[in-house]
Amino acid sequence: MMIRQARLEDAEALLIHARKVYGEGRNLLTAPEEFHVTIEEEVKWLQDNKDKGYLTLIAEKDSKIIGMLNATKGSRKRVQHICMFGISIQEEYCNNGLGSNMIAQLLDWAKRDAEIEKVCLEVFAHNERAIHVYKKLGFKIEGRKERHVKFEDGTYSDELLMGLFVK
């Protein structure tokens, strides 16, 4: 497996990856039927991220995208020191260190950035596998939004707020 910066020409493959992970479980906010991004919109999103100095990583195996991490910087003056990220990995490629490696690259990037002092994320409280990885990497739970997400079957999940100071 290889981890690298996303390129504009990855747009179509990123959409294929997104459709797959949205359909694999209940650990992401977007429901599969809500995802209607076009290739043109994905290219624009990738270009906007690049222009703003954000980090978009992809993980590949056999030239197929199997994971993605996107990190954005705070856009307002009072939160410019904060970076938020999200990550998705196709289920069959979980539990092999890929997520930890992608997040380690994010943390290295954040440490080198002159403005970023803290990396933050939000995760569903039932996603114990992801929470374990985040804690292993030094993230701490900073808060909980109770019954923050309501699933199609009427059940809820709390959302945890986690953060790690890199400076």
C-alpha positions, -999 to 999 in steps of 0.1 A, spaced: 0 0 0 11 35 -8 1 68 8 5 100 -13 -10 134 -18 -42 134 -39 -40 148 -74 -67 163 -96 -67 132 -118 -77 111 -88 -112 127 -88 -130 98 -104 -113 71 -83 -120 91 -51 -157 92 -60 -156 54 -64 -139 51 -30 -165 74 -14 -195 55 -27 -179 23 -14 -172 35 21 -205 53 25 -223 20 18 -201 -1 42 -215 9 76 -226 35 101 -193 52 109 -195 81 84 -219 111 85 -230 109 49 -257 83 40 -251 65 7 -282 80 -10 -271 115 -1 -238 114 -21 -243 129 -56 -209 145 -63 -199 148 -99 -164 144 -112 -163 181 -120 -173 190 -85 -147 166 -71 -120 181 -92 -130 216 -80 -130 204 -44 -94 189 -48 -83 222 -64 -98 243 -37 -81 222 -10 -48 226 -28 -53 264 -32 -61 267 6 -31 247 17 -51 218 30 -39 182 31 -56 155 11 -40 121 13 -50 89 -5 -40 53 1 -36 30 -29 -32 -7 -34 -27 -20 -69 -34 15 -83 -68 15 -66 -78 41 -39 -87 23 -7 -84 52 18 -86 89 20 -77 116 46 -86 152 43 -74 179 67 -85 215 67 -72 245 85 -93 270 105 -105 297 82 -111 324 108 -84 343 126 -92 329 161 -91 293 149 -62 294 124 -42 273 149 -66 244 145 -67 217 119 -98 193 115 -96 160 97 -116 131 85 -105 97 73 -122 68 55 -107 34 47 -125 6 29 -135 -21 54 -114 -49 38 -82 -28 44 -89 -19 80 -69 -34 110 -35 -33 93 -21 0 104 -31 20 73 -52 45 93 -24 50 119 1 56 90 -21 81 73 -27 100 105 10 99 113 16 117 80 -11 142 89 6 149 122 40 153 106 24 178 81 7 197 110 39 199 130 57 215 100 29 240 94 37 274 109 2 280 121 -12 246 132 -10 239 169 -38 215 174 -54 186 153 -90 178 160 -116 153 148 -151 142 155 -160 104 157 -192 85 165 -190 71 200 -199 36 188 -168 35 165 -145 18 191 -119 7 165 -113 43 154 -113 57 189 -87 31 199 -65 43 170 -69 80 179 -61 74 216 -31 52 206 -18 82 186 -23 106 216 -57 122 209 -78 129 239 -116 131 242 -125 167 248 -163 165 247 -194 146 237 -225 156 217 -253 134 230 -276 117 205 -260 139 178 -266 116 149 -299 99 142 -298 69 119 -325 58 94 -337 30 118 -343 56 146 -313 48 167 -288 75 178 -251 78 183 -232 103 204 -204 121 187 -170 125 205 -148 155 200 -111 146 202 -79 167 199 -42 165 200 -18 194 205 12 192 181 29 223 193 
